[in-house]
Amino acid sequence: MKIKEYLHQAYRLDKRIQSNIEEMESLREMATSVSSPSWDERVQTSRCEEAKFVRCVERIMDLERRINAEVDNLIALKEQIRFVINEVSNTDGRMVLRYRYVHNFTWEQIGDALDADRTTVYRWHNAALKHAVLPDVPIKI
């Protein structure tokens, strides 16, 4: 794994957590909504003893457990990424890496924060990546 791929893992994991949270909110809406009664005649050979919302609640609980585990992974990964970034000697490069991979800033936001144009930000980024070193046991998602 290269250093850039390693650092970019936090962004992907953060997006996956956000996606799972959106799915969980959708499931919560379904679980709390009231369905309209059906007036059609139905022949039912077996009777389901559970309410329909129970399956949604079970999926919500599973999703919450998965989200909590992913948040724990994200916290550990960001802590390790901060350590890698702090080992970079150049202050400008360190700031670019921190804004990009810890705070998930866009290139434009980084340029605004550091009062630098895009070309300068790219140059600092590339120089910092050359000096960054992967940890002995990198966290992989």
Secondary structure, 3 states (H helix, E strand, C coil): CCHHHHHHHHHHHHHHHHHHHHHHHHHHHHHHCCCCCCCCCCCCCCCCCCCHHHHHHHHHHHHHHHHHHHHHHHHHHHHHHHHHHHCCCCHHHHHHHHHHHHCCCCHHHHHHHHCCCHHHHHHHHHHHHHHCCCCCCCCCC
